[in-house]
Amino acid sequence: MKSLLIFFTLLCVGSFSNEETVTWDETSKLTWADFKAEPDAESDAVALTASGITFGYSLKTAGKRIAAVSTTVEAHFYPNKSWYLKDKGNAHILAHEQLHFDITELYARKFRQQLADLEVNQNIKAQMNALHNAINEAVSKTQKRYDHETMHSMNIEKQKEWEVFIEKELKALGQFK
């Protein structure tokens, strides 16, 4: 049986008000109970993961000059936008969906790293927005590549390779949790 898995990535500045979220946590994995949306009857997918990076910042000024910047970056899973087919969901597909969320966290860490490297200046807002746009593009490209290479989880060997790769990358950026 051929099944298709699709991911949906939400990348935004700030957060959705009143939107239920699960913040990425290395000690907690997704369960099927986290997928609360109704399945899309028009879709060939078995599951859909809605995840994204929320980004916010505050500026401290001295007169008209920007003196300091504080940022927040989080990887979120959106239960009310994520779904699965109950009769087709299994542990392997759930692991595939978890890795979509892990990829989102990887790019949240890359974003935090890039923000930490910025020097405070009068163009900091434009620089942060440019970095945010670049991260949005990079995570989307990686999510698509992941699904393509794993054939939406059907290529077991590639799925394992991706799991090892993402785990290694997350560890390498551990200081940016």
BABALUM-464899 format. One line per field, with one value per atom (N, C-alpha, C): residue number from 1; residue in one letter; atom name; x, y, z. Coordinates in nm, 2 decimals. Example, Ala and Ser with C-alpha at 12.3 -4.5 7.8 and 13.67 -1.06 7.14 Angstrom:
! residues 2
donu	(1,1,1,2,2,2)
timar	(A,A,A,S,S,S)
miti	(N,CA,C,N,CA,C)
px	(1.32,1.23,1.32,1.28,1.37,1.29)
py	(-0.57,-0.45,-0.33,-0.22,-0.11,0.00)
pz	(0.78,0.78,0.78,0.71,0.71,0.79)
This chain:
! residues 177
donu	(1,1,1,2,2,2,3,3,3,4,4,4,5,5,5,6,6,6,7,7,7,8,8,8,9,9,9,10,10,10,11,11,11,12,12,12,13,13,13,14,14,14,15,15,15,16,16,16,17,17,17,18,18,18,19,19,19,20,20,20,21,21,21,22,22,22,23,23,23,24,24,24,25,25,25,26,26,26,27,27,27,28,28,28,29,29,29,30,30,30,31,31,31,32,32,32,33,33,33,34,34,34,35,35,35,36,36,36,37,37,37,38,38,38,39,39,39,40,40,40,41,41,41,42,42,42,43,43,43,44,44,44,45,45,45,46,46,46,47,47,47,48,48,48,49,49,49,50,50,50,51,51,51,52,52,52,53,53,53,54,54,54,55,55,55,56,56,56,57,57,57,58,58,58,59,59,59,60,60,60,61,61,61,62,62,62,63,63,63,64,64,64,65,65,65,66,66,66,67,67,67,68,68,68,69,69,69,70,70,70,71,71,71,72,72,72,73,73,73,74,74,74,75,75,75,76,76,76,77,77,77,78,78,78,79,79,79,80,80,80,81,81,81,82,82,82,83,83,83,84,84,84,85,85,85,86,86,86,87,87,87,88,88,88,89,89,89,90,90,90,91,91,91,92,92,92,93,93,93,94,94,94,95,95,95,96,96,96,97,97,97,98,98,98,99,99,99,100,100,100,101,101,101,102,102,102,103,103,103,104,104,104,105,105,105,106,106,106,107,107,107,108,108,108,109,109,109,110,110,110,111,111,111,112,112,112,113,113,113,114,114,114,115,115,115,116,116,116,117,117,117,118,118,118,119,119,119,120,120,120,121,121,121,122,122,122,123,123,123,124,124,124,125,125,125,126,126,126,127,127,127,128,128,128,129,129,129,130,130,130,131,131,131,132,132,132,133,133,133,134,134,134,135,135,135,136,136,136,137,137,137,138,138,138,139,139,139,140,140,140,141,141,141,142,142,142,143,143,143,144,144,144,145,145,145,146,146,146,147,147,147,148,148,148,149,149,149,150,150,150,151,151,151,152,152,152,153,153,153,154,154,154,155,155,155,156,156,156,157,157,157,158,158,158,159,159,159,160,160,160,161,161,161,162,162,162,163,163,163,164,164,164,165,165,165,166,166,166,167,167,167,168,168,168,169,169,169,170,170,170,171,171,171,172,172,172,173,173,173,174,174,174,175,175,175,176,176,176,177,177,177)
timar	(M,M,M,K,K,K,S,S,S,L,L,L,L,L,L,I,I,I,F,F,F,F,F,F,T,T,T,L,L,L,L,L,L,C,C,C,V,V,V,G,G,G,S,S,S,F,F,F,S,S,S,N,N,N,E,E,E,E,E,E,T,T,T,V,V,V,T,T,T,W,W,W,D,D,D,E,E,E,T,T,T,S,S,S,K,K,K,L,L,L,T,T,T,W,W,W,A,A,A,D,D,D,F,F,F,K,K,K,A,A,A,E,E,E,P,P,P,D,D,D,A,A,A,E,E,E,S,S,S,D,D,D,A,A,A,V,V,V,A,A,A,L,L,L,T,T,T,A,A,A,S,S,S,G,G,G,I,I,I,T,T,T,F,F,F,G,G,G,Y,Y,Y,S,S,S,L,L,L,K,K,K,T,T,T,A,A,A,G,G,G,K,K,K,R,R,R,I,I,I,A,A,A,A,A,A,V,V,V,S,S,S,T,T,T,T,T,T,V,V,V,E,E,E,A,A,A,H,H,H,F,F,F,Y,Y,Y,P,P,P,N,N,N,K,K,K,S,S,S,W,W,W,Y,Y,Y,L,L,L,K,K,K,D,D,D,K,K,K,G,G,G,N,N,N,A,A,A,H,H,H,I,I,I,L,L,L,A,A,A,H,H,H,E,E,E,Q,Q,Q,L,L,L,H,H,H,F,F,F,D,D,D,I,I,I,T,T,T,E,E,E,L,L,L,Y,Y,Y,A,A,A,R,R,R,K,K,K,F,F,F,R,R,R,Q,Q,Q,Q,Q,Q,L,L,L,A,A,A,D,D,D,L,L,L,E,E,E,V,V,V,N,N,N,Q,Q,Q,N,N,N,I,I,I,K,K,K,A,A,A,Q,Q,Q,M,M,M,N,N,N,A,A,A,L,L,L,H,H,H,N,N,N,A,A,A,I,I,I,N,N,N,E,E,E,A,A,A,V,V,V,S,S,S,K,K,K,T,T,T,Q,Q,Q,K,K,K,R,R,R,Y,Y,Y,D,D,D,H,H,H,E,E,E,T,T,T,M,M,M,H,H,H,S,S,S,M,M,M,N,N,N,I,I,I,E,E,E,K,K,K,Q,Q,Q,K,K,K,E,E,E,W,W,W,E,E,E,V,V,V,F,F,F,I,I,I,E,E,E,K,K,K,E,E,E,L,L,L,K,K,K,A,A,A,L,L,L,G,G,G,Q,Q,Q,F,F,F,K,K,K)
miti	(N,CA,C,N,CA,C,N,CA,C,N,CA,C,N,CA,C,N,CA,C,N,CA,C,N,CA,C,N,CA,C,N,CA,C,N,CA,C,N,CA,C,N,CA,C,N,CA,C,N,CA,C,N,CA,C,N,CA,C,N,CA,C,N,CA,C,N,CA,C,N,CA,C,N,CA,C,N,CA,C,N,CA,C,N,CA,C,N,CA,C,N,CA,C,N,CA,C,N,CA,C,N,CA,C,N,CA,C,N,CA,C,N,CA,C,N,CA,C,N,CA,C,N,CA,C,N,CA,C,N,CA,C,N,CA,C,N,CA,C,N,CA,C,N,CA,C,N,CA,C,N,CA,C,N,CA,C,N,CA,C,N,CA,C,N,CA,C,N,CA,C,N,CA,C,N,CA,C,N,CA,C,N,CA,C,N,CA,C,N,CA,C,N,CA,C,N,CA,C,N,CA,C,N,CA,C,N,CA,C,N,CA,C,N,CA,C,N,CA,C,N,CA,C,N,CA,C,N,CA,C,N,CA,C,N,CA,C,N,CA,C,N,CA,C,N,CA,C,N,CA,C,N,CA,C,N,CA,C,N,CA,C,N,CA,C,N,CA,C,N,CA,C,N,CA,C,N,CA,C,N,CA,C,N,CA,C,N,CA,C,N,CA,C,N,CA,C,N,CA,C,N,CA,C,N,CA,C,N,CA,C,N,CA,C,N,CA,C,N,CA,C,N,CA,C,N,CA,C,N,CA,C,N,CA,C,N,CA,C,N,CA,C,N,CA,C,N,CA,C,N,CA,C,N,CA,C,N,CA,C,N,CA,C,N,CA,C,N,CA,C,N,CA,C,N,CA,C,N,CA,C,N,CA,C,N,CA,C,N,CA,C,N,CA,C,N,CA,C,N,CA,C,N,CA,C,N,CA,C,N,CA,C,N,CA,C,N,CA,C,N,CA,C,N,CA,C,N,CA,C,N,CA,C,N,CA,C,N,CA,C,N,CA,C,N,CA,C,N,CA,C,N,CA,C,N,CA,C,N,CA,C,N,CA,C,N,CA,C,N,CA,C,N,CA,C,N,CA,C,N,CA,C,N,CA,C,N,CA,C,N,CA,C,N,CA,C,N,CA,C,N,CA,C,N,CA,C,N,CA,C,N,CA,C,N,CA,C,N,CA,C,N,CA,C,N,CA,C,N,CA,C,N,CA,C,N,CA,C,N,CA,C,N,CA,C,N,CA,C,N,CA,C,N,CA,C,N,CA,C,N,CA,C,N,CA,C,N,CA,C,N,CA,C,N,CA,C,N,CA,C,N,CA,C,N,CA,C,N,CA,C,N,CA,C,N,CA,C,N,CA,C,N,CA,C,N,CA,C,N,CA,C,N,CA,C,N,CA,C)
px	(0.08,0.00,0.09,0.06,0.14,0.06,0.12,0.06,0.14,0.08,0.15,0.13,0.24,0.25,0.28,0.22,0.24,0.27,0.35,0.38,0.33,0.30,0.26,0.34,0.41,0.50,0.45,0.43,0.39,0.51,0.55,0.66,0.61,0.63,0.57,0.65,0.63,0.68,0.57,0.61,0.52,0.45,0.33,0.26,0.12,0.04,-0.10,-0.17,-0.25,-0.32,-0.43,-0.45,-0.55,-0.53,-0.41,-0.38,-0.31,-0.37,-0.30,-0.17,-0.06,0.07,0.13,0.22,0.31,0.45,0.53,0.66,0.76,0.85,0.94,1.02,1.03,1.10,1.17,1.30,1.37,1.33,1.26,1.22,1.08,1.01,0.87,0.85,0.79,0.77,0.62,0.59,0.45,0.38,0.25,0.17,0.05,-0.02,-0.13,-0.24,-0.24,-0.34,-0.31,-0.19,-0.16,-0.22,-0.26,-0.31,-0.46,-0.51,-0.65,-0.74,-0.69,-0.77,-0.84,-0.95,-1.02,-0.93,-0.92,-0.84,-0.91,-0.82,-0.87,-0.91,-1.04,-1.10,-1.05,-1.00,-0.95,-0.81,-0.74,-0.60,-0.57,-0.46,-0.41,-0.31,-0.29,-0.20,-0.26,-0.17,-0.20,-0.20,-0.11,-0.10,-0.05,-0.08,-0.03,0.02,0.15,0.21,0.22,0.15,0.17,0.26,0.38,0.48,0.54,0.60,0.66,0.74,0.81,0.90,0.83,0.82,0.77,0.89,0.89,1.00,0.95,1.01,0.97,1.10,1.09,1.20,1.16,1.24,1.22,1.35,1.34,1.45,1.46,1.58,1.61,1.68,1.63,1.69,1.75,1.84,1.90,1.89,1.79,1.76,1.70,1.75,1.70,1.79,1.88,1.97,1.93,1.94,1.91,2.03,2.01,2.12,2.13,2.02,2.02,1.90,1.91,1.80,1.78,1.66,1.63,1.54,1.56,1.48,1.43,1.32,1.27,1.24,1.28,1.26,1.22,1.10,1.06,1.00,1.02,0.96,0.83,0.72,0.59,0.52,0.44,0.36,0.21,0.13,-0.01,-0.11,-0.15,-0.24,-0.37,-0.43,-0.56,-0.55,-0.43,-0.40,-0.34,-0.31,-0.24,-0.34,-0.33,-0.42,-0.36,-0.43,-0.39,-0.51,-0.50,-0.61,-0.59,-0.69,-0.68,-0.66,-0.71,-0.70,-0.57,-0.49,-0.36,-0.24,-0.26,-0.15,-0.08,0.05,0.12,0.25,0.33,0.45,0.55,0.56,0.66,0.62,0.49,0.44,0.45,0.42,0.44,0.58,0.68,0.82,0.85,0.80,0.82,0.77,0.65,0.59,0.67,0.72,0.80,0.93,0.99,1.11,1.08,0.96,0.92,0.93,0.88,0.89,1.03,1.11,1.25,1.33,1.29,1.36,1.32,1.20,1.16,1.25,1.27,1.35,1.50,1.55,1.68,1.70,1.60,1.61,1.58,1.51,1.49,1.63,1.71,1.84,1.93,1.92,2.01,1.97,1.85,1.80,1.86,1.85,1.90,2.05,2.12,2.27,2.29,2.22,2.24,2.21,2.10,2.07,2.17,2.23,2.34,2.46,2.48,2.60,2.58,2.46,2.44,2.49,2.54,2.59,2.48,2.45,2.35,2.39,2.30,2.32,2.18,2.18,2.06,1.98,2.04,1.97,1.94,1.94,1.92,1.78,1.68,1.54,1.54,1.60,1.61,1.69,1.80,1.89,1.81,1.74,1.67,1.56,1.49,1.38,1.44,1.56,1.62,1.66,1.72,1.75,1.63,1.52,1.39,1.34,1.35,1.30,1.39,1.52,1.61,1.59,1.56,1.53,1.40,1.30,1.17,1.19,1.27,1.30,1.38,1.48,1.56,1.49,1.41,1.33,1.23,1.16,1.07,1.14,1.25,1.33,1.37,1.42,1.46,1.34,1.23,1.11,1.07,1.07,1.04,1.14,1.27,1.37,1.36,1.33,1.31,1.20,1.08,0.97,1.01,1.08,1.12,1.21,1.32,1.42,1.36,1.27,1.22,1.09,1.05,0.93,0.81,0.81,0.70,0.70,0.81,0.84,0.84,0.81,0.81,0.95,1.05,1.19,1.25,1.24,1.28,1.43,1.51,1.66,1.68,1.62,1.64,1.58,1.47,1.41,1.51,1.57,1.67,1.79,1.84,1.95,1.91,1.79,1.74,1.74,1.69,1.68,1.82,1.92,2.05,2.11,2.09,2.14,2.08,1.95,1.88,1.93,1.94,1.98,2.12,2.21,2.35,2.35,2.27,2.26,2.21,2.10,2.05,2.15,2.23,2.34,2.44,2.48,2.58,2.54,2.41,2.36,2.30,2.34,2.28,2.29,2.39,2.40,2.29,2.22,2.12,1.98,1.96,1.83,1.74)
py	(-0.12,0.00,0.12,0.21,0.34,0.44,0.51,0.62,0.74,0.85,0.98,1.06,1.11,1.19,1.33,1.43,1.57,1.64,1.74,1.83,1.97,2.04,2.18,2.26,2.36,2.44,2.58,2.63,2.76,2.84,2.94,3.02,3.16,3.22,3.35,3.43,3.56,3.64,3.65,3.63,3.63,3.50,3.50,3.37,3.39,3.29,3.30,3.31,3.41,3.43,3.32,3.27,3.16,3.04,3.02,2.90,2.80,2.68,2.58,2.54,2.53,2.49,2.39,2.31,2.23,2.28,2.32,2.37,2.25,2.25,2.14,2.12,2.00,1.96,1.83,1.82,1.70,1.58,1.60,1.49,1.45,1.52,1.48,1.47,1.36,1.33,1.34,1.37,1.38,1.24,1.24,1.12,1.15,1.04,1.06,1.15,1.15,1.24,1.39,1.42,1.56,1.61,1.51,1.55,1.56,1.68,1.70,1.75,1.79,1.84,1.72,1.75,1.65,1.62,1.50,1.47,1.53,1.57,1.63,1.51,1.51,1.40,1.41,1.52,1.54,1.50,1.48,1.45,1.30,1.27,1.13,1.10,1.20,1.19,1.10,1.04,0.96,1.06,1.16,1.25,1.38,1.48,1.62,1.68,1.73,1.79,1.94,2.02,2.16,2.21,2.26,2.31,2.43,2.51,2.64,2.70,2.80,2.88,3.01,3.04,3.17,3.25,3.38,3.47,3.60,3.65,3.78,3.85,3.98,4.06,4.18,4.23,4.36,4.44,4.57,4.66,4.75,4.77,4.87,4.99,5.10,5.22,5.32,5.39,5.50,5.62,5.71,5.82,5.76,5.79,5.73,5.62,5.57,5.46,5.33,5.23,5.09,5.05,5.02,4.98,4.83,4.76,4.62,4.55,4.42,4.35,4.22,4.18,4.06,3.98,3.85,3.78,3.65,3.60,3.47,3.39,3.27,3.18,3.05,3.00,2.87,2.79,2.66,2.56,2.51,2.53,2.49,2.39,2.30,2.21,2.26,2.26,2.31,2.19,2.15,2.03,2.05,2.17,2.19,2.21,2.20,2.21,2.08,1.99,1.86,1.74,1.65,1.54,1.41,1.30,1.17,1.08,0.98,0.89,0.78,0.77,0.67,0.53,0.49,0.35,0.32,0.43,0.41,0.45,0.53,0.58,0.47,0.47,0.37,0.43,0.35,0.41,0.46,0.40,0.44,0.58,0.59,0.72,0.83,0.80,0.90,0.94,0.85,0.88,0.98,0.95,1.04,1.18,1.19,1.32,1.39,1.31,1.37,1.43,1.37,1.42,1.55,1.57,1.70,1.81,1.78,1.87,1.89,1.78,1.80,1.88,1.87,1.96,2.11,2.13,2.27,2.32,2.23,2.27,2.30,2.21,2.23,2.37,2.41,2.55,2.66,2.63,2.73,2.75,2.64,2.66,2.73,2.70,2.77,2.92,2.95,3.09,3.16,3.09,3.15,3.17,3.08,3.10,3.22,3.24,3.35,3.48,3.48,3.60,3.64,3.53,3.56,3.62,3.59,3.65,3.79,3.84,3.98,4.08,4.19,4.30,4.40,4.46,4.56,4.68,4.72,4.84,4.90,5.01,5.07,5.00,4.90,4.82,4.68,4.66,4.53,4.47,4.55,4.50,4.44,4.51,4.47,4.34,4.33,4.22,4.09,4.11,4.00,3.95,4.05,4.01,3.93,3.97,3.90,3.76,3.75,3.62,3.53,3.59,3.52,3.46,3.55,3.51,3.39,3.40,3.30,3.17,3.17,3.05,2.99,3.07,3.02,2.94,3.00,2.93,2.80,2.81,2.69,2.57,2.60,2.49,2.43,2.52,2.46,2.37,2.42,2.34,2.20,2.21,2.09,1.99,2.04,1.96,1.89,1.96,1.90,1.80,1.83,1.73,1.60,1.62,1.51,1.42,1.48,1.40,1.33,1.40,1.35,1.23,1.25,1.14,1.02,1.04,0.93,0.87,0.93,0.89,0.90,1.01,1.03,0.91,0.87,0.76,0.62,0.60,0.47,0.41,0.49,0.44,0.43,0.31,0.29,0.33,0.29,0.32,0.47,0.54,0.69,0.75,0.70,0.75,0.74,0.62,0.60,0.70,0.72,0.81,0.95,0.99,1.13,1.14,1.03,1.04,1.05,0.98,0.99,1.13,1.18,1.31,1.42,1.42,1.53,1.53,1.41,1.39,1.45,1.42,1.47,1.63,1.68,1.82,1.89,1.84,1.90,1.90,1.79,1.79,1.89,1.91,2.00,2.15,2.17,2.31,2.31,2.22,2.21,2.33,2.41,2.54,2.64,2.61,2.71,2.65,2.57,2.51,2.63)
pz	(0.00,0.00,0.00,-0.09,-0.09,-0.02,0.07,0.15,0.13,0.14,0.13,0.26,0.30,0.42,0.38,0.44,0.41,0.53,0.53,0.64,0.60,0.70,0.68,0.78,0.73,0.82,0.83,0.95,0.98,1.03,0.96,1.00,1.02,1.13,1.16,1.26,1.26,1.36,1.47,1.60,1.70,1.72,1.77,1.79,1.76,1.74,1.72,1.85,1.87,1.99,2.00,2.12,2.14,2.06,2.00,1.93,2.02,2.03,2.11,2.05,2.13,2.07,2.17,2.11,2.19,2.15,2.25,2.23,2.23,2.13,2.12,2.25,2.29,2.41,2.39,2.41,2.38,2.47,2.58,2.67,2.64,2.55,2.52,2.37,2.33,2.19,2.16,2.03,1.99,2.01,2.04,2.04,1.94,1.90,1.81,1.88,2.01,2.08,2.06,2.02,1.99,1.85,1.77,1.64,1.65,1.66,1.70,1.58,1.47,1.36,1.29,1.22,1.14,1.02,0.98,0.86,0.73,0.64,0.51,0.42,0.40,0.31,0.17,0.13,-0.01,-0.03,0.09,0.08,0.07,0.01,0.00,0.12,0.20,0.32,0.43,0.50,0.62,0.74,0.74,0.85,0.80,0.88,0.85,0.98,0.98,1.09,1.06,1.15,1.14,1.25,1.20,1.30,1.24,1.33,1.28,1.39,1.35,1.43,1.46,1.59,1.63,1.67,1.64,1.66,1.71,1.82,1.87,1.92,1.93,1.98,2.05,2.14,2.20,2.19,2.18,2.16,2.28,2.33,2.44,2.37,2.39,2.32,2.43,2.38,2.45,2.36,2.39,2.30,2.18,2.06,1.94,1.89,1.97,1.93,1.99,1.92,1.97,2.05,2.18,2.27,2.29,2.29,2.32,2.25,2.22,2.16,2.24,2.26,2.33,2.23,2.21,2.11,2.18,2.12,2.16,2.03,2.02,1.91,1.96,1.92,1.96,1.85,1.85,1.76,1.82,1.75,1.79,1.70,1.76,1.69,1.72,1.62,1.62,1.62,1.74,1.74,1.66,1.66,1.60,1.45,1.40,1.25,1.20,1.29,1.26,1.28,1.18,1.19,1.14,1.16,1.10,1.08,1.00,0.97,1.08,1.17,1.28,1.24,1.13,1.09,1.02,0.98,0.91,0.99,1.10,1.18,1.26,1.25,1.33,1.38,1.46,1.52,1.42,1.31,1.20,1.15,1.12,1.06,1.17,1.29,1.40,1.41,1.40,1.41,1.29,1.17,1.06,1.09,1.15,1.18,1.29,1.39,1.49,1.43,1.33,1.27,1.20,1.14,1.09,1.20,1.32,1.43,1.47,1.47,1.51,1.41,1.28,1.18,1.21,1.25,1.29,1.40,1.50,1.61,1.57,1.48,1.43,1.37,1.29,1.23,1.33,1.43,1.54,1.61,1.62,1.68,1.59,1.46,1.36,1.36,1.38,1.38,1.51,1.62,1.75,1.74,1.67,1.65,1.57,1.46,1.37,1.45,1.52,1.60,1.70,1.77,1.87,1.80,1.68,1.61,1.56,1.56,1.52,1.62,1.57,1.65,1.65,1.77,1.78,1.70,1.61,1.53,1.49,1.42,1.38,1.28,1.21,1.11,1.16,1.29,1.35,1.31,1.31,1.28,1.14,1.04,0.90,0.89,0.97,0.97,1.02,1.13,1.19,1.10,1.04,0.94,0.82,0.77,0.66,0.71,0.83,0.88,0.89,0.94,0.96,0.82,0.72,0.59,0.54,0.56,0.51,0.58,0.71,0.79,0.74,0.72,0.66,0.54,0.45,0.32,0.34,0.43,0.45,0.52,0.62,0.68,0.59,0.51,0.41,0.31,0.26,0.16,0.22,0.35,0.41,0.44,0.48,0.50,0.37,0.26,0.13,0.09,0.11,0.08,0.16,0.29,0.38,0.33,0.30,0.24,0.11,0.03,-0.10,-0.09,-0.01,0.01,0.08,0.18,0.25,0.18,0.07,0.00,0.11,0.18,0.28,0.38,0.42,0.53,0.47,0.34,0.29,0.27,0.25,0.24,0.38,0.43,0.57,0.59,0.50,0.51,0.52,0.43,0.42,0.55,0.60,0.72,0.83,0.85,0.95,0.94,0.81,0.78,0.83,0.80,0.84,0.99,1.06,1.20,1.27,1.22,1.27,1.24,1.11,1.07,1.16,1.18,1.26,1.40,1.46,1.60,1.61,1.52,1.52,1.51,1.42,1.40,1.52,1.59,1.71,1.82,1.83,1.93,1.91,1.78,1.74,1.78,1.78,1.81,1.95,2.03,2.17,2.25,2.23,2.31,2.27,2.16,2.12,2.14,2.24,2.28,2.32)
